[in-house]
């Protein structure tokens, strides 16, 4: 089976969970014998073509002019992606399936679907309305929502990473439930096992004093990730557990505001905003942290929680969206009320002050990751969706 996939993100350009998802799914599908060709914009460098076992990454240069908004930028970039796909169809194709990840990479595969009468599968990682907590703000937000609806309409089947996301897709875009497959994200545990074998004393000393307990958060520093709730919770945590040190990694438009808020609260010396960190540093921080915290207000899945679980790090998460499906309260982590600094502080203090219980939850979580959230299993579920669609297409008039 030959699949032509489209994604706005792929290493070295990874902004969030989507990029992590695609970077792991492609080689896992290749290991199952699926011939995958992925087209992605070259936002952060990398070779124009990169090959692995049964997969090829095609990075195309986006237009050089500055677009007036993200919708126009996506459309113009998709024109370049579509042109490259047409060349591939002539030289490598034909392809049995098209697979698009989110609206930013929707225009090209929808056009190709119509040209070649090949079925399209769409994976929806998040929605514009969900990110805005049910609302659409302005013309661009409405336009993005329209493209998301269009992509799910044009798709033969839709893949979502959580039941929460499947509900959102059905509610926002009127997608029938029997058109949606729920296939979770996954994580590679081997990278964290390697970190556990290192002497991380010197590394840890870059972030905290020996007597401090690291509370780690990583992700885009934007409103919906709840980083502001975490900053508000810091004084409450320190009141009961003064040895806590908060390490917040990631970039986003919210950073300067949160730095100022930390200063206003008198806790700036207990919060380290690292900015961007490479994956190697991220993995080591999971391993030296006493607690990983993800207080999102909106989270379709929450791959960062899986990463912490794979690193055997105790987790505290807000009970929203996909996070509530991944983390089971008092079994594999602690869940707290969303947008509630008091509840979040309670979860952090409970984890730090009862390390024996926290370790047991972390071990439970690690077993769940091994059994349910590994990429070979996820790739097999994805291949099952592929095979179903190819079989249905063979029996259908276009």
ROPA-969717 format. One record per residue (C-alpha): residue in three letters; x, y, z. Coordinates in pm, whole numbers, padded with zeros to 5 digits, always signed. Last residue first. Example, Ala and Ser with C-alpha at 12.3 -4.5 7.8 and 13.67 -1.06 7.14 Angstrom:
# residues 2
ser+01367-00106+00714;ala+01230-00450+00780;
# end
This chain:
# residues 398
unk-01688+00749-00753;unk-01849+00408-00778;unk-01765+00201-00472;unk-01637-00155-00425;unk-01264-00081-00451;unk-01314+00230-00237;unk-01451+00018+00046;unk-01144-00208+00042;unk-00907+00090+00033;unk-01095+00253+00322;unk-01086-00061+00538;unk-00718-00118+00466;unk-00626+00238+00567;unk-00829+00214+00888;unk-00656-00114+00972;unk-00322+00052+00893;unk-00400+00318+01153;unk-00474+00051+01414;unk-00146-00123+01325;unk+00042+00208+01351;unk-00104+00266+01697;unk+00010-00078+01811;unk+00362-00024+01675;unk+00364+00329+01825;unk+00313+00237+02188;unk+00025+00381+02388;unk-00175+00086+02513;unk+00036-00178+02687;unk+00367+00000+02741;unk+00198+00328+02828;unk-00036+00154+03073;unk+00262-00010+03244;unk+00431+00330+03282;unk+00117+00478+03435;unk+00105+00210+03702;unk+00473+00275+03779;unk+00404+00650+03806;unk+00108+00587+04037;unk+00333+00380+04263;unk+00602+00648+04260;unk+00349+00916+04360;unk+00224+00705+04650;unk+00578+00668+04783;unk+00657+01034+04711;unk+00375+01163+04932;unk+00467+01530+04991;unk+00551+01608+04631;unk+00242+01448+04479;unk-00004+01588+04735;unk+00160+01930+04703;unk+00118+01924+04324;unk-00244+01809+04336;unk-00336+02063+04605;unk-00171+02343+04407;unk-00380+02250+04103;unk-00699+02255+04307;unk-00615+02597+04449;unk-00509+02732+04109;unk-00843+02635+03948;unk-00864+02672+03570;unk-00939+02300+03536;unk-01021+02093+03847;unk-00749+01843+03927;unk-00636+01500+03807;unk-00361+01310+03988;unk-00173+01030+03820;unk-00192+00669+03702;unk-00431+00530+03962;unk-00529+00818+04194;unk-00712+00990+03907;unk-00684+00811+03574;unk-00464+00994+03323;unk-00506+00931+02949;unk-00882+00984+02926;unk-00892+01297+03143;unk-00600+01437+02944;unk-00802+01389+02625;unk-01040+01667+02712;unk-01018+01820+03056;unk-00940+01697+03406;unk-00637+01914+03467;unk-00316+01719+03497;unk-00072+01614+03770;unk+00184+01357+03667;unk+00440+01141+03848;unk+00747+01080+03629;unk+00802+00727+03503;unk+00963+00864+03183;unk+00686+00701+02976;unk+00431+00869+03204;unk+00598+01206+03146;unk+00589+01152+02771;unk+00226+01044+02790;unk+00139+01366+02972;unk+00316+01562+02698;unk+00100+01384+02439;unk-00207+01559+02575;unk-00514+01456+02374;unk-00756+01727+02263;unk-00636+01960+02539;unk-00819+02279+02633;unk-00783+02450+02972;unk-00450+02277+03024;unk-00298+02231+03370;unk-00012+01999+03267;unk+00223+01928+03556;unk+00519+01691+03572;unk+00634+01599+03924;unk+00959+01504+04094;unk+01154+01609+03787;unk+01493+01455+03709;unk+01367+01215+03441;unk+01125+01458+03279;unk+01405+01713+03266;unk+01627+01460+03091;unk+01370+01406+02816;unk+01322+01780+02764;unk+01698+01834+02746;unk+01728+01572+02470;unk+01424+01712+02290;unk+01580+02054+02256;unk+01470+02342+02484;unk+01285+02656+02384;unk+01232+02914+02658;unk+01369+02818+02998;unk+01125+03003+03222;unk+01257+02923+03570;unk+01012+02982+03853;unk+01117+02996+04220;unk+01307+03326+04196;unk+01006+03492+04032;unk+00786+03401+04330;unk+00693+03746+04465;unk+00342+03739+04319;unk+00412+04052+04113;unk+00734+03893+03986;unk+00552+03579+03880;unk+00293+03797+03706;unk+00566+03981+03518;unk+00719+03657+03398;unk+00372+03537+03303;unk+00308+03841+03085;unk+00647+03798+02919;unk+00578+03433+02839;unk+00223+03454+02699;unk+00316+03493+02332;unk+00472+03151+02318;unk+00783+02948+02386;unk+00852+02635+02584;unk+00982+02513+02918;unk+00848+02596+03264;unk+01068+02477+03552;unk+00911+02526+03894;unk+01118+02470+04208;unk+00947+02321+04515;unk+01134+02324+04849;unk+00876+02553+05010;unk+00607+02281+05021;unk+00297+02406+05204;unk+00323+02780+05136;unk+00531+02709+04829;unk+00237+02530+04664;unk-00001+02821+04722;unk+00256+03070+04598;unk+00300+02860+04276;unk-00070+02814+04195;unk-00103+03144+04011;unk+00193+03048+03792;unk+00027+02714+03714;unk-00301+02882+03621;unk-00110+03107+03382;unk+00044+02802+03219;unk-00308+02678+03145;unk-00230+02537+02800;unk-00524+02735+02656;unk-00356+03069+02730;unk-00034+03011+02544;unk+00314+02903+02651;unk+00340+02616+02407;unk+00444+02309+02597;unk+00651+02195+02894;unk+00587+02190+03268;unk+00818+02050+03534;unk+00795+02066+03913;unk+01151+02011+04036;unk+01209+01933+04405;unk+01475+02154+04565;unk+01747+02027+04800;unk+02010+01990+04526;unk+01938+02339+04390;unk+01747+02357+04065;unk+01778+02399+03689;unk+02143+02370+03589;unk+02204+02140+03886;unk+01984+01879+03723;unk+02231+01847+03438;unk+02522+01805+03679;unk+02341+01530+03868;unk+02207+01356+03558;unk+02428+01047+03575;unk+02281+00857+03283;unk+02092+00524+03294;unk+01754+00694+03340;unk+01815+00894+03025;unk+01840+00574+02818;unk+01508+00454+02958;unk+01359+00786+02853;unk+01452+00736+02489;unk+01327+00378+02498;unk+00973+00471+02604;unk+00863+00593+02259;unk+00523+00760+02291;unk+00179+00718+02147;unk-00123+00912+02029;unk-00463+00749+02045;unk-00671+00602+01761;unk-01042+00686+01772;unk-01199+00612+01432;unk-01473+00842+01305;unk-01722+00786+01021;unk-01959+00585+01242;unk-02003+00888+01468;unk-02140+01098+01183;unk-01950+01426+01137;unk-02175+01721+01220;unk-01878+01960+01210;unk-01875+02111+01562;unk-02054+01837+01755;unk-01917+01536+01570;unk-01563+01673+01568;unk-01590+01762+01938;unk-01722+01417+02027;unk-01433+01255+01840;unk-01193+01487+02022;unk-01328+01377+02359;unk-01310+01015+02253;unk-00940+01070+02192;unk-00678+01075+01916;unk-00920+01142+01632;unk-00921+00980+01284;unk-01174+01082+01020;unk-01288+00859+00733;unk-01365+00918+00366;unk-01260+01278+00415;unk-01427+01556+00213;unk-01666+01650+00495;unk-01392+01638+00760;unk-01175+01866+00547;unk-01460+02108+00474;unk-01549+02141+00844;unk-01185+02217+00925;unk-01170+02465+00636;unk-01480+02643+00770;unk-01332+02662+01120;unk-01021+02825+00976;unk-01237+03081+00794;unk-01433+03157+01112;unk-01109+03222+01302;unk-00989+03440+01018;unk-01312+03640+01013;unk-01323+03723+01382;unk-01326+03527+01708;unk-01494+03187+01696;unk-01623+03050+02025;unk-01638+02711+02196;unk-01335+02739+02420;unk-01121+02926+02167;unk-00895+02625+02115;unk-01208+02414+02076;unk-01349+02642+01810;unk-01028+02630+01612;unk-01011+02253+01633;unk-00743+02009+01745;unk-00562+01694+01621;unk-00800+01606+01338;unk-00662+01319+01131;unk-00812+01320+00784;unk-00832+01025+00545;unk-00878+01093+00173;unk-00994+00848-00091;unk-00843+00856-00441;unk-01047+00997-00728;unk-00733+01133-00895;unk-00827+01499-00943;unk-01085+01519-00663;unk-00861+01360-00404;unk-00571+01570-00528;unk-00761+01892-00457;unk-00857+01768-00109;unk-00496+01666-00048;unk-00362+02013-00136;unk-00611+02224+00062;unk-00599+02033+00390;unk-00247+02077+00529;unk-00323+02364+00765;unk-00662+02206+00838;unk-00535+01910+01039;unk-00320+01611+00936;unk-00404+01491+00586;unk-00383+01133+00456;unk-00425+01045+00089;unk-00467+00684-00013;unk-00381+00424-00277;unk-00111+00629-00445;unk-00011+00616-00810;unk+00264+00700-00782;unk+00640+00753-00781;unk+00719+00965-01089;unk+00385+01100-01212;unk+00215+01108-00873;unk+00529+01255-00722;unk+00518+01546-00965;unk+00154+01611-00877;unk+00247+01596-00507;unk+00511+01866-00558;unk+00251+02091-00721;unk+00008+02022-00437;unk+00268+02114-00174;unk+00339+02442-00352;unk-00034+02520-00366;unk-00057+02413-00002;unk+00184+02691+00089;unk-00048+02949-00066;unk-00351+02813+00121;unk-00167+02793+00452;unk-00031+03146+00422;unk-00377+03275+00329;unk-00530+03119+00640;unk-00237+03229+00858;unk-00283+03597+00773;unk-00154+03875+00543;unk+00099+03645+00372;unk+00466+03743+00368;unk+00631+03655+00039;unk+00880+03367+00025;unk+00634+03096-00069;unk+00696+02766+00113;unk+00999+02550+00031;unk+00904+02185+00006;unk+01023+01908+00236;unk+00960+01556+00102;unk+01000+01281+00363;unk+01028+00928+00225;unk+00912+00605+00388;unk+00961+00230+00347;unk+01271+00216+00570;unk+01393+00576+00583;unk+01449+00850+00328;unk+01491+01225+00355;unk+01429+01466+00070;unk+01457+01846+00070;unk+01704+01818+00354;unk+01631+01995+00683;unk+01555+02358+00745;unk+01308+02500+00992;unk+00996+02578+00790;unk+01049+02329+00507;unk+00682+02265+00435;unk+00568+01900+00457;unk+00499+01623+00207;unk+00509+01268+00346;unk+00551+00964+00123;unk+00462+00640+00299;unk+00510+00289+00158;unk+00334+00074+00417;unk+00540-00233+00508;unk+00456-00247+00877;unk+00790-00083+00966;unk+00697+00200+00730;unk+00383+00261+00934;unk+00598+00297+01247;unk+00837+00524+01052;unk+00549+00762+00964;unk+00366+00748+01299;unk+00654+00875+01511;unk+00730+01203+01332;unk+00358+01247+01257;unk+00260+01239+01623;unk+00547+01455+01747;unk+00461+01720+01489;unk+00094+01712+01585;unk+00175+01728+01956;unk+00331+02070+01938;unk+00548+02308+01739;unk+00782+02065+01562;unk+00989+02186+01266;unk+01308+01975+01269;unk+01117+01756+01247;unk+00771+01746+01082;unk+00489+01995+01098;unk+00234+02122+00844;unk+00154+01761+00752;unk+00050+01585+00433;unk+00058+01210+00364;unk+00066+01018+00035;unk+00011+00649+00104;unk+00127+00344-00095;unk+00000+00000+00000;
# end
